[in-house]
């Protein structure tokens, strides 16, 4: 009898900083074609605003650390019953994935994510310290709790369809720029969440590779040219870079198809903490603190009415989706009443002086908006430039232009799309996959889109303990986007 595990189903879990979701498919000859493959996924979550393939990566825990709610329901309870829950010691957690394994106490020399922001680390340490623990102790537990909820939901679907847990192979996405230490911690997180510990039962897949497979079978379009057909990423010899712009990281890999149309990695896997979540952190820790004029006031708001602060950040989250590179209009974010009662007359006068007599809203001028985007976009452009140079070094006689493929939630930002095309449009085609009806980021997982035997492309990107990971390069923060574009675009 063979001792090699043979899966009947593959389950993919896209573990995102902002949201998390899962999907699964049956391994069979009839389900082998990645274009027509039947993939099952959840798009109904408690308290969701609209059908979506992913739930929020959010947890609401009581004073003892027990789960009250997760996802959109946790957010709803925190926004509507926050005061009562806080009195009982409850805490709301969101966006904690990027703190995983960033402080390896047992191995301080181990490589960690490049470009860690001291302010972000201090914030994470403060949140953990309130429980008398370190970030390294809190974050894995939070992630295990979150992952356990998704596993439970997915298993409910699968067992209802007549399959057994022993039939499954699980695949989890991880950032390309994570170190071996962080991947090892993630494997422990998966085991603590109830996933099997046997060899071959749980695999880690790099997020940009997953995105590349999705783009290859879904088609792409050229940014700014809706009626122009995209490049054929399945064709032999096609060369493309995948820029996976998520909530926590921007991860970049590059590929060239061999004679059989299979992807072979060229260049190197790089990335950094330039995801859209850091725009929100910059808004809160930099712009909002400056508007209030005193970090103590912001700290008091965080402690006394965090649900109102979350409401304010939500307004920015929605507004930033429509910001363009040539933004000329200001953005007004209404101050929630709970915050308005806390700030007092002195802060209102300060706001009126700063904001042309407006004191009932936080006003973001075009200059303010550009400054916030400068915290992540210039770094992303630098990483793309590094990868383009690496791709050029491996180019043969093929004269077809290279392709820059923007994927991930943040890739839908007009500001980011325009900045990438403005800087690199004369060196490569800039493209994005088509937008599906539902947000199906999780459905792009390579082991759901590859042929049904689930063999990975060459080279294999599933790194295990002890293998060397390629790290992203750190860079100065706060540089203006215009310094990274062709001269003459911005005044």
URRAUR-V357219 format. One record per residue. N is the residue number from 0. PHI is phi in whole degrees, 0 to 359 (none if undefined). NEAR is the number of other ideal C-beta (glycine too) atoms within 8 Angstrom. D_LAST is the distance of its C-alpha to the last C-alpha in Angstrom with 2 decimals. Layout:
# URRAUR-V357219
N & PHI & NEAR & D_LAST
N & PHI & NEAR & D_LAST
This chain:
# URRAUR-V357219
0 & none & 2 & 71.41
1 & 289 & 4 & 67.80
2 & 265 & 3 & 66.01
3 & 282 & 5 & 62.56
4 & 293 & 8 & 60.73
5 & 239 & 5 & 60.26
6 & 279 & 10 & 57.91
7 & 264 & 8 & 58.54
8 & 223 & 13 & 55.21
9 & 242 & 13 & 51.74
10 & 245 & 13 & 49.75
11 & 248 & 17 & 46.02
12 & 238 & 16 & 44.29
13 & 268 & 14 & 40.51
14 & 267 & 11 & 39.99
15 & 257 & 16 & 36.48
16 & 296 & 12 & 34.80
17 & 270 & 12 & 34.14
18 & 212 & 12 & 37.04
19 & 220 & 14 & 40.16
20 & 200 & 16 & 42.38
21 & 219 & 15 & 45.11
22 & 207 & 15 & 46.63
23 & 208 & 15 & 49.72
24 & 213 & 12 & 51.51
25 & 273 & 7 & 54.97
26 & 270 & 11 & 55.59
27 & 201 & 7 & 57.72
28 & 298 & 5 & 58.04
29 & 288 & 4 & 57.35
30 & 247 & 11 & 54.06
31 & 279 & 9 & 52.92
32 & 287 & 6 & 50.38
33 & 295 & 10 & 46.93
34 & 287 & 5 & 45.76
35 & 256 & 5 & 48.67
36 & 302 & 12 & 49.43
37 & 274 & 7 & 50.44
38 & 242 & 9 & 48.47
39 & 261 & 8 & 49.42
40 & 204 & 12 & 47.07
41 & 268 & 11 & 46.91
42 & 225 & 8 & 44.67
43 & 233 & 5 & 46.57
44 & 233 & 11 & 45.88
45 & 301 & 7 & 47.22
46 & 69 & 8 & 44.88
47 & 293 & 11 & 42.15
48 & 286 & 3 & 39.89
49 & 198 & 4 & 40.27
50 & 303 & 6 & 41.91
51 & 208 & 12 & 40.05
52 & 282 & 13 & 41.17
53 & 228 & 12 & 40.08
54 & 262 & 14 & 41.04
55 & 295 & 13 & 39.00
56 & 277 & 15 & 39.44
57 & 223 & 12 & 40.77
58 & 227 & 13 & 44.08
59 & 241 & 15 & 45.94
60 & 243 & 11 & 48.67
61 & 279 & 9 & 51.43
62 & 297 & 6 & 52.36
63 & 266 & 4 & 54.40
64 & 85 & 7 & 51.68
65 & 276 & 6 & 53.31
66 & 287 & 9 & 51.29
67 & 264 & 10 & 51.04
68 & 198 & 11 & 48.58
69 & 219 & 13 & 45.76
70 & 68 & 15 & 42.79
71 & 298 & 13 & 41.93
72 & 293 & 11 & 45.24
73 & 298 & 15 & 44.46
74 & 296 & 14 & 41.21
75 & 299 & 10 & 43.09
76 & 296 & 13 & 45.77
77 & 292 & 14 & 43.37
78 & 284 & 9 & 41.48
79 & 260 & 7 & 44.71
80 & 231 & 7 & 47.18
81 & 302 & 13 & 45.05
82 & 299 & 8 & 46.83
83 & 295 & 7 & 50.26
84 & 293 & 12 & 49.30
85 & 296 & 9 & 47.80
86 & 299 & 6 & 51.03
87 & 268 & 8 & 52.86
88 & 90 & 7 & 50.63
89 & 288 & 11 & 48.69
90 & 225 & 7 & 45.29
91 & 253 & 13 & 42.49
92 & 235 & 10 & 40.78
93 & 208 & 9 & 37.78
94 & 72 & 11 & 35.32
95 & 269 & 13 & 37.80
96 & 303 & 12 & 37.89
97 & 287 & 14 & 35.29
98 & 269 & 8 & 37.56
99 & 291 & 13 & 40.35
100 & 67 & 15 & 41.71
101 & 273 & 13 & 38.89
102 & 227 & 9 & 41.49
103 & 290 & 11 & 44.42
104 & 298 & 7 & 46.99
105 & 285 & 3 & 49.58
106 & 216 & 7 & 47.30
107 & 295 & 5 & 44.57
108 & 275 & 3 & 43.80
109 & 296 & 9 & 43.03
110 & 294 & 7 & 39.49
111 & 236 & 12 & 37.37
112 & 301 & 16 & 33.97
113 & 289 & 12 & 31.26
114 & 80 & 12 & 28.60
115 & 301 & 10 & 30.78
116 & 270 & 10 & 29.15
117 & 304 & 6 & 31.67
118 & 295 & 8 & 30.83
119 & 294 & 12 & 31.70
120 & 296 & 12 & 34.86
121 & 297 & 8 & 35.87
122 & 298 & 10 & 35.48
123 & 295 & 13 & 37.60
124 & 295 & 10 & 40.17
125 & 296 & 8 & 40.44
126 & 298 & 9 & 41.14
127 & 289 & 13 & 43.73
128 & 297 & 9 & 45.21
129 & 296 & 7 & 46.20
130 & 261 & 7 & 48.65
131 & 75 & 4 & 49.87
132 & 231 & 7 & 48.50
133 & 266 & 10 & 45.80
134 & 302 & 12 & 42.87
135 & 296 & 10 & 44.84
136 & 273 & 9 & 47.75
137 & 280 & 13 & 45.99
138 & 300 & 15 & 43.37
139 & 301 & 14 & 45.88
140 & 294 & 10 & 48.17
141 & 297 & 11 & 45.47
142 & 292 & 15 & 44.44
143 & 296 & 11 & 48.13
144 & 297 & 13 & 48.74
145 & 296 & 12 & 45.85
146 & 298 & 15 & 46.86
147 & 299 & 10 & 50.47
148 & 294 & 11 & 49.63
149 & 292 & 13 & 47.97
150 & 299 & 13 & 50.88
151 & 298 & 9 & 53.37
152 & 298 & 10 & 51.71
153 & 292 & 13 & 51.53
154 & 297 & 9 & 55.10
155 & 299 & 8 & 56.27
156 & 295 & 11 & 54.96
157 & 291 & 13 & 56.38
158 & 292 & 10 & 59.82
159 & 294 & 6 & 60.08
160 & 274 & 7 & 59.65
161 & 98 & 4 & 62.65
162 & 257 & 9 & 61.10
163 & 249 & 5 & 61.80
164 & 302 & 7 & 59.57
165 & 288 & 4 & 61.17
166 & 273 & 8 & 59.80
167 & 257 & 14 & 56.16
168 & 247 & 14 & 53.65
169 & 255 & 12 & 50.60
170 & 228 & 15 & 47.10
171 & 243 & 13 & 44.33
172 & 274 & 14 & 40.67
173 & 222 & 13 & 39.03
174 & 298 & 12 & 35.59
175 & 294 & 17 & 35.49
176 & 269 & 13 & 34.29
177 & 290 & 11 & 37.29
178 & 281 & 12 & 39.73
179 & 300 & 13 & 43.41
180 & 299 & 12 & 44.23
181 & 295 & 14 & 42.09
182 & 294 & 15 & 43.64
183 & 295 & 10 & 47.07
184 & 297 & 11 & 46.37
185 & 296 & 15 & 45.27
186 & 296 & 11 & 48.61
187 & 294 & 9 & 50.42
188 & 301 & 13 & 48.44
189 & 298 & 12 & 49.55
190 & 296 & 9 & 53.15
191 & 291 & 9 & 53.17
192 & 276 & 12 & 51.83
193 & 104 & 6 & 54.96
194 & 281 & 11 & 53.89
195 & 294 & 6 & 56.53
196 & 258 & 6 & 56.72
197 & 290 & 6 & 58.48
198 & 301 & 4 & 56.88
199 & 84 & 7 & 54.99
200 & 272 & 11 & 54.87
201 & 232 & 13 & 51.34
202 & 243 & 10 & 48.54
203 & 254 & 13 & 44.96
204 & 235 & 16 & 42.34
205 & 292 & 14 & 38.78
206 & 301 & 16 & 36.35
207 & 293 & 15 & 34.22
208 & 293 & 15 & 37.48
209 & 300 & 15 & 38.59
210 & 296 & 15 & 35.41
211 & 297 & 16 & 35.89
212 & 295 & 15 & 39.36
213 & 298 & 14 & 38.23
214 & 296 & 15 & 35.56
215 & 296 & 10 & 38.14
216 & 262 & 10 & 40.56
217 & 259 & 10 & 38.27
218 & 89 & 8 & 36.04
219 & 227 & 14 & 32.25
220 & 230 & 13 & 29.66
221 & 280 & 10 & 26.47
222 & 298 & 12 & 23.36
223 & 84 & 6 & 22.18
224 & 229 & 7 & 25.43
225 & 297 & 5 & 28.11
226 & 264 & 3 & 30.69
227 & 259 & 7 & 30.31
228 & 290 & 3 & 32.87
229 & 276 & 11 & 31.96
230 & 286 & 11 & 33.44
231 & 273 & 6 & 37.00
232 & 281 & 14 & 36.81
233 & 267 & 8 & 40.62
234 & 288 & 9 & 41.10
235 & 303 & 8 & 42.53
236 & 87 & 8 & 40.00
237 & 297 & 13 & 36.95
238 & 238 & 14 & 34.41
239 & 209 & 13 & 31.99
240 & 254 & 17 & 30.08
241 & 254 & 15 & 30.42
242 & 251 & 18 & 27.63
243 & 268 & 16 & 29.44
244 & 257 & 16 & 27.07
245 & 254 & 17 & 29.42
246 & 283 & 12 & 29.67
247 & 259 & 14 & 30.46
248 & 233 & 17 & 29.44
249 & 249 & 17 & 27.49
250 & 246 & 16 & 30.20
251 & 229 & 16 & 29.89
252 & 226 & 15 & 32.75
253 & 225 & 14 & 33.19
254 & 221 & 13 & 36.19
255 & 227 & 11 & 37.95
256 & 284 & 14 & 40.82
257 & 279 & 10 & 44.10
258 & 297 & 4 & 46.59
259 & 267 & 5 & 47.84
260 & 83 & 8 & 44.41
261 & 271 & 8 & 44.47
262 & 285 & 13 & 41.42
263 & 235 & 11 & 41.44
264 & 288 & 10 & 38.85
265 & 236 & 10 & 36.82
266 & 69 & 10 & 34.32
267 & 210 & 6 & 34.68
268 & 279 & 14 & 34.21
269 & 226 & 15 & 31.36
270 & 178 & 13 & 29.62
271 & 196 & 16 & 28.42
272 & 276 & 13 & 28.08
273 & 242 & 13 & 24.76
274 & 287 & 15 & 26.33
275 & 294 & 14 & 25.30
276 & 298 & 12 & 27.90
277 & 283 & 14 & 25.83
278 & 294 & 13 & 23.09
279 & 295 & 12 & 25.97
280 & 295 & 12 & 27.14
281 & 295 & 12 & 23.79
282 & 299 & 12 & 23.76
283 & 287 & 12 & 27.33
284 & 280 & 9 & 27.51
285 & 251 & 10 & 24.22
286 & 292 & 13 & 22.71
287 & 296 & 12 & 26.10
288 & 298 & 10 & 27.76
289 & 293 & 7 & 25.21
290 & 297 & 11 & 25.72
291 & 285 & 13 & 29.46
292 & 82 & 7 & 29.34
293 & 203 & 7 & 32.24
294 & 295 & 7 & 32.76
295 & 296 & 6 & 36.42
296 & 294 & 12 & 35.61
297 & 296 & 12 & 33.73
298 & 297 & 8 & 36.69
299 & 295 & 9 & 39.07
300 & 296 & 15 & 37.26
301 & 300 & 8 & 37.45
302 & 279 & 6 & 41.15
303 & 268 & 8 & 42.21
304 & 215 & 12 & 40.28
305 & 298 & 13 & 38.54
306 & 292 & 12 & 38.97
307 & 290 & 12 & 36.84
308 & 297 & 13 & 34.12
309 & 298 & 12 & 34.37
310 & 298 & 10 & 33.98
311 & 293 & 14 & 30.74
312 & 294 & 11 & 29.34
313 & 300 & 8 & 30.56
314 & 299 & 10 & 28.40
315 & 294 & 14 & 25.30
316 & 302 & 9 & 26.73
317 & 287 & 7 & 26.96
318 & 292 & 11 & 23.63
319 & 292 & 12 & 21.61
320 & 293 & 8 & 23.20
321 & 247 & 6 & 21.14
322 & 288 & 12 & 17.65
323 & 247 & 8 & 15.12
324 & 296 & 11 & 11.97
325 & 257 & 6 & 10.13
326 & 306 & 10 & 12.39
327 & 242 & 4 & 12.27
328 & 261 & 5 & 15.84
329 & 282 & 7 & 17.49
330 & 242 & 10 & 20.48
331 & 253 & 9 & 23.79
332 & 250 & 12 & 26.42
333 & 296 & 7 & 29.84
334 & 281 & 11 & 31.73
335 & 301 & 11 & 35.10
336 & 300 & 7 & 38.12
337 & 296 & 10 & 39.49
338 & 286 & 13 & 36.42
339 & 302 & 9 & 36.36
340 & 290 & 6 & 39.96
341 & 271 & 11 & 39.15
342 & 282 & 11 & 36.22
343 & 80 & 6 & 38.11
344 & 293 & 5 & 37.33
345 & 297 & 6 & 35.46
346 & 290 & 12 & 32.80
347 & 298 & 10 & 32.55
348 & 296 & 9 & 31.94
349 & 297 & 11 & 29.23
350 & 299 & 12 & 27.52
351 & 298 & 10 & 27.90
352 & 293 & 6 & 26.32
353 & 285 & 7 & 23.31
354 & 242 & 12 & 22.88
355 & 55 & 4 & 23.52
356 & 76 & 5 & 27.26
357 & 273 & 10 & 27.11
358 & 232 & 9 & 29.66
359 & 251 & 6 & 31.04
360 & 208 & 10 & 28.04
361 & 265 & 12 & 25.42
362 & 260 & 13 & 22.05
363 & 250 & 13 & 18.98
364 & 284 & 7 & 15.76
365 & 307 & 9 & 12.64
366 & 295 & 6 & 11.74
367 & 297 & 10 & 15.37
368 & 297 & 12 & 15.35
369 & 298 & 11 & 12.59
370 & 297 & 10 & 14.61
371 & 292 & 14 & 17.73
372 & 294 & 12 & 16.67
373 & 296 & 12 & 15.56
374 & 287 & 12 & 19.31
375 & 230 & 14 & 20.32
376 & 291 & 14 & 17.81
377 & 302 & 13 & 16.82
378 & 296 & 13 & 20.57
379 & 296 & 14 & 21.38
380 & 297 & 14 & 19.16
381 & 298 & 11 & 20.92
382 & 295 & 17 & 24.26
383 & 298 & 15 & 23.66
384 & 298 & 10 & 22.79
385 & 300 & 10 & 26.03
386 & 291 & 15 & 28.03
387 & 298 & 14 & 26.78
388 & 295 & 8 & 27.88
389 & 295 & 12 & 31.21
390 & 294 & 14 & 31.68
391 & 297 & 7 & 31.07
392 & 291 & 6 & 33.80
393 & 254 & 9 & 36.30
394 & 288 & 7 & 35.56
395 & 261 & 4 & 38.56
396 & 270 & 3 & 38.99
397 & 295 & 7 & 37.48
398 & 262 & 3 & 34.60
399 & 296 & 8 & 33.46
400 & 291 & 6 & 29.88
401 & 291 & 12 & 29.59
402 & 242 & 15 & 28.67
403 & 257 & 15 & 26.43
404 & 253 & 16 & 28.15
405 & 269 & 14 & 26.46
406 & 225 & 15 & 29.23
407 & 92 & 13 & 30.03
408 & 301 & 13 & 29.14
409 & 288 & 12 & 25.54
410 & 293 & 13 & 24.94
411 & 281 & 8 & 24.97
412 & 293 & 12 & 21.65
413 & 301 & 9 & 19.19
414 & 300 & 13 & 16.32
415 & 294 & 13 & 18.22
416 & 302 & 15 & 19.33
417 & 293 & 12 & 15.97
418 & 295 & 14 & 14.63
419 & 294 & 16 & 17.87
420 & 292 & 11 & 17.90
421 & 296 & 11 & 14.40
422 & 276 & 12 & 15.45
423 & 245 & 14 & 19.12
424 & 299 & 8 & 19.67
425 & 269 & 4 & 20.71
426 & 243 & 7 & 23.11
427 & 199 & 11 & 24.81
428 & 278 & 10 & 25.51
429 & 256 & 14 & 23.98
430 & 224 & 14 & 26.59
431 & 224 & 13 & 27.94
432 & 294 & 13 & 31.59
433 & 294 & 8 & 32.67
434 & 275 & 4 & 32.88
435 & 283 & 7 & 36.59
436 & 298 & 2 & 38.27
437 & 254 & 8 & 38.63
438 & 283 & 8 & 36.44
439 & 253 & 10 & 38.55
440 & 304 & 13 & 36.75
441 & 292 & 14 & 40.16
442 & 283 & 13 & 41.66
443 & 274 & 15 & 39.66
444 & 303 & 16 & 41.80
445 & 299 & 14 & 43.07
446 & 282 & 13 & 46.70
447 & 261 & 14 & 46.59
448 & 255 & 13 & 44.92
449 & 285 & 13 & 46.78
450 & 305 & 7 & 50.26
451 & 293 & 10 & 52.82
452 & 283 & 6 & 54.31
453 & 62 & 11 & 51.16
454 & 287 & 5 & 50.97
455 & 287 & 10 & 47.51
456 & 290 & 11 & 45.50
457 & 257 & 8 & 45.66
458 & 281 & 6 & 44.84
459 & 289 & 6 & 45.81
460 & 250 & 11 & 43.06
461 & 269 & 8 & 45.35
462 & 276 & 8 & 45.51
463 & 243 & 6 & 48.33
464 & 305 & 7 & 49.23
465 & 90 & 4 & 49.18
466 & 275 & 7 & 46.88
467 & 278 & 4 & 43.77
468 & 258 & 11 & 40.42
469 & 270 & 7 & 37.17
470 & 262 & 10 & 34.67
471 & 288 & 11 & 30.91
472 & 268 & 10 & 29.12
473 & 286 & 6 & 27.80
474 & 207 & 10 & 24.31
475 & 296 & 4 & 22.32
476 & 262 & 8 & 20.88
477 & 82 & 6 & 17.80
478 & 287 & 9 & 15.28
479 & 288 & 8 & 11.78
480 & 300 & 15 & 11.60
481 & 297 & 7 & 8.44
482 & 289 & 7 & 10.88
483 & 253 & 12 & 13.22
484 & 252 & 11 & 11.53
485 & 294 & 7 & 11.59
486 & 304 & 4 & 9.18
487 & 97 & 3 & 6.81
488 & 285 & 8 & 6.79
489 & 246 & 7 & 3.80
490 & 290 & 1 & 0.00
